[in-house]
């Protein structure tokens, strides 16, 4: 008996234009993110990768086309923030940690917003920081008091806080050195393999290969197409 594929995010003929743009940023993009996928989207800076992730994460709306989360059209979803809180995790190039909260509190925050109780919230946050290998003495420090690589680890722990179905990672290693980048990728790959979280990752590099990716695409002139290394 053939098992059904669980579709988390579906984009159908999605286009995006901005008033001051000479041509569409995205043109008729069709893409499905299924449970367990590890998708890499490659392309140069400013080509529309971030816009695509924002549309996938319900942070932006398409000019045309359809976006669905677990089969529900985005237009039929009344509270997009609730979907982002409970279904999707985000990892940004600039981390977007709250500087006035400790690293532990940054990871706790999504769970607090989701109504997770204090003791459970603290235990889960500590377990997540342990899983991304941030040493305990740094848990109570503020983001500005740890390295950029450690900040990205905190951001990944925060993205996993509410056990999302998918993580959208926008060039998560762009500001990191090679050794730290490798570690961050190991953590993301482990989340994909062990936690079964679907991962959509963007990168500017055409030479990087991610061993665990299930699908690879390149975006150019607003068009998304399969990427094949020859």
VEXDREN-2710 file (C-alpha; in Angstrom, 1 decimal):
% VEXDREN-2710
k/r/px/py/pz
1/UNK/0.0/0.0/0.0
2/UNK/1.4/3.4/-1.0
3/UNK/1.9/5.9/1.8
4/UNK/0.4/9.3/1.3
5/UNK/2.8/12.3/1.3
6/UNK/2.1/15.0/3.8
7/UNK/2.3/18.4/2.1
8/UNK/3.2/21.1/4.6
9/UNK/3.6/24.1/2.2
10/UNK/2.3/24.4/-1.4
11/UNK/2.9/27.2/-3.8
12/UNK/1.1/27.2/-7.1
13/UNK/2.0/29.7/-9.9
14/UNK/3.1/32.2/-7.3
15/UNK/4.3/35.6/-8.7
16/UNK/5.4/38.7/-6.8
17/UNK/5.9/42.2/-8.1
18/UNK/6.7/45.4/-6.3
19/UNK/5.5/48.9/-7.5
20/UNK/9.1/50.2/-8.2
21/UNK/10.3/47.0/-9.7
22/UNK/10.9/46.8/-13.5
23/UNK/10.0/43.0/-13.6
24/UNK/8.4/40.5/-11.2
25/UNK/10.7/39.3/-8.4
26/UNK/9.0/35.8/-8.7
27/UNK/7.4/34.4/-11.8
28/UNK/4.9/31.5/-11.6
29/UNK/6.7/29.6/-8.8
30/UNK/5.3/26.2/-8.1
31/UNK/6.8/24.3/-5.1
32/UNK/5.7/21.7/-2.5
33/UNK/7.4/21.2/0.8
34/UNK/6.6/17.7/2.2
35/UNK/7.2/16.2/5.6
36/UNK/10.9/15.3/5.9
37/UNK/12.1/17.3/2.9
38/UNK/15.4/19.1/3.0
39/UNK/15.2/21.7/0.2
40/UNK/18.0/23.9/-0.9
41/UNK/17.3/27.0/-3.0
42/UNK/20.3/28.6/-4.6
43/UNK/20.8/32.0/-6.2
44/UNK/22.7/35.2/-6.0
45/UNK/21.9/38.0/-3.5
46/UNK/18.9/40.1/-4.3
47/UNK/17.4/37.5/-6.7
48/UNK/14.2/36.8/-4.7
49/UNK/15.1/34.0/-2.3
50/UNK/14.1/36.0/0.8
51/UNK/10.9/37.1/-0.8
52/UNK/10.1/33.4/-1.6
53/UNK/10.7/32.3/2.0
54/UNK/8.6/35.2/3.3
55/UNK/5.7/34.2/1.1
56/UNK/6.1/30.5/2.2
57/UNK/6.1/31.6/5.8
58/UNK/3.0/33.9/5.5
59/UNK/5.1/37.0/6.2
60/UNK/4.3/38.4/2.7
61/UNK/1.6/37.8/0.2
62/UNK/1.9/36.9/-3.5
63/UNK/0.7/39.2/-6.2
64/UNK/-0.9/36.2/-7.8
65/UNK/-1.0/32.5/-7.4
66/UNK/-1.9/30.2/-4.4
67/UNK/-0.2/29.5/-1.1
68/UNK/-1.5/26.7/1.2
69/UNK/-0.4/25.4/4.6
70/UNK/-1.4/21.8/5.2
71/UNK/-3.9/22.1/2.4
72/UNK/-5.5/25.4/3.8
73/UNK/-5.4/28.4/1.4
74/UNK/-3.7/31.3/3.0
75/UNK/-6.7/33.5/2.3
76/UNK/-8.9/31.1/4.4
77/UNK/-6.5/31.3/7.4
78/UNK/-7.7/34.0/9.7
79/UNK/-4.7/34.2/12.0
80/UNK/-1.4/33.9/10.1
81/UNK/0.6/34.6/13.2
82/UNK/-0.8/31.5/14.9
83/UNK/0.3/29.3/11.9
84/UNK/3.8/30.9/12.1
85/UNK/3.9/30.3/15.9
86/UNK/2.8/26.7/15.9
87/UNK/3.6/25.2/12.4
88/UNK/6.7/27.1/11.1
89/UNK/10.2/27.9/12.5
90/UNK/12.3/30.7/11.1
91/UNK/16.1/31.1/11.0
92/UNK/17.3/34.4/9.7
93/UNK/20.7/35.5/8.4
94/UNK/20.9/38.3/11.1
95/UNK/19.5/36.0/13.8
96/UNK/16.7/38.5/15.0
97/UNK/17.2/37.6/18.6
98/UNK/15.8/40.0/21.2
99/UNK/18.8/41.8/22.7
100/UNK/17.0/42.5/26.0
101/UNK/16.3/38.8/26.7
102/UNK/18.8/36.2/27.7
103/UNK/19.5/33.4/25.3
104/UNK/17.4/31.1/27.4
105/UNK/14.5/33.6/27.4
106/UNK/14.7/34.0/23.6
107/UNK/14.1/30.3/23.2
108/UNK/11.4/30.3/25.8
109/UNK/9.5/33.2/24.2
110/UNK/7.7/31.3/21.4
111/UNK/6.6/28.7/23.9
112/UNK/5.3/31.4/26.2
113/UNK/3.3/32.9/23.4
114/UNK/1.9/29.4/22.6
115/UNK/0.8/29.0/26.2
116/UNK/3.3/26.5/27.4
117/UNK/3.6/26.5/31.2
118/UNK/6.7/27.9/33.0
119/UNK/8.4/24.8/34.2
120/UNK/7.8/22.9/31.0
121/UNK/8.9/25.9/29.0
122/UNK/12.1/26.2/30.9
123/UNK/12.9/22.5/30.7
124/UNK/12.3/22.4/26.9
125/UNK/14.3/25.6/26.3
126/UNK/17.3/24.1/28.3
127/UNK/17.0/20.8/26.3
128/UNK/17.0/22.7/23.0
129/UNK/20.1/24.8/24.0
130/UNK/21.8/21.6/25.0
131/UNK/20.9/20.0/21.7
132/UNK/22.6/22.9/19.8
133/UNK/25.6/22.6/22.0
134/UNK/25.5/26.0/23.7
135/UNK/27.3/25.7/27.0
136/UNK/25.1/26.2/30.1
137/UNK/27.0/29.2/31.4
138/UNK/25.9/31.1/28.3
139/UNK/22.2/30.4/28.6
140/UNK/21.6/33.4/30.9
141/UNK/23.8/35.7/28.9
142/UNK/22.4/38.2/26.4
143/UNK/22.8/37.5/22.7
144/UNK/25.3/40.4/22.3
145/UNK/27.6/38.6/24.8
146/UNK/28.1/35.5/22.7
147/UNK/29.7/34.9/19.3
148/UNK/27.7/35.2/16.0
149/UNK/27.9/31.4/15.6
150/UNK/26.5/30.9/19.1
151/UNK/23.7/33.4/18.3
152/UNK/22.8/31.4/15.3
153/UNK/22.6/28.2/17.4
154/UNK/20.2/30.1/19.8
155/UNK/18.2/31.1/16.8
156/UNK/17.9/27.5/15.6
157/UNK/16.9/26.4/19.2
158/UNK/14.2/29.1/19.1
159/UNK/13.0/27.9/15.7
160/UNK/12.5/24.4/17.1
161/UNK/10.8/25.6/20.3
162/UNK/7.2/24.7/19.3
163/UNK/8.1/21.6/17.4
164/UNK/7.4/23.1/13.9
165/UNK/6.5/21.1/10.8
166/UNK/9.0/23.1/8.8
167/UNK/11.9/25.5/9.3
168/UNK/12.6/28.2/6.8
169/UNK/16.2/29.2/6.9
170/UNK/17.3/32.3/5.0
171/UNK/21.1/32.0/4.3
172/UNK/21.7/30.8/7.9
173/UNK/25.5/30.5/7.4
174/UNK/26.2/33.6/5.3
175/UNK/27.8/35.6/8.2
176/UNK/29.7/32.6/9.7
177/UNK/33.2/31.2/9.2
178/UNK/33.6/27.8/7.5
179/UNK/34.0/25.8/10.8
180/UNK/31.0/27.5/12.4
181/UNK/29.0/27.1/9.2
182/UNK/29.6/23.4/9.2
183/UNK/28.4/23.1/12.8
184/UNK/25.3/25.1/12.1
185/UNK/24.5/22.9/9.1
186/UNK/25.1/19.7/11.2
187/UNK/22.5/21.0/13.7
188/UNK/20.0/21.8/11.0
189/UNK/20.6/18.4/9.3
190/UNK/20.0/16.7/12.6
191/UNK/16.7/18.5/13.1
192/UNK/15.7/17.3/9.6
193/UNK/16.8/13.7/10.2
194/UNK/16.0/13.1/13.9
195/UNK/13.1/15.4/14.5
196/UNK/11.7/14.9/11.0
197/UNK/11.3/18.7/10.5
198/UNK/11.1/19.8/6.9
199/UNK/13.9/22.2/6.1
200/UNK/13.9/24.9/3.3
201/UNK/17.3/26.6/3.1
202/UNK/18.5/29.4/0.9
203/UNK/22.2/30.0/-0.1
204/UNK/24.1/32.1/-2.5
205/UNK/26.7/29.4/-3.1
206/UNK/26.6/27.2/-6.1
207/UNK/29.5/25.1/-4.9
208/UNK/28.1/23.9/-1.6
209/UNK/26.6/20.5/-1.5
210/UNK/24.4/19.4/1.4
211/UNK/24.5/15.7/1.8
212/UNK/21.0/15.3/3.1
213/UNK/19.1/17.5/0.7
214/UNK/16.2/15.8/-1.0
215/UNK/15.5/18.6/-3.5
216/UNK/17.7/21.3/-5.0
217/UNK/16.5/24.4/-6.9
218/UNK/18.1/27.5/-8.4
219/UNK/16.3/30.8/-8.7
220/UNK/17.2/33.2/-11.5
221/UNK/15.3/36.1/-13.1
222/UNK/12.3/35.2/-10.8
223/UNK/12.1/31.6/-12.1
224/UNK/12.6/28.6/-9.8
225/UNK/13.9/25.5/-11.5
226/UNK/15.5/22.2/-10.5
227/UNK/19.2/22.4/-9.9
228/UNK/21.4/19.6/-11.3
229/UNK/25.1/19.4/-10.6
230/UNK/26.9/18.1/-13.7
END
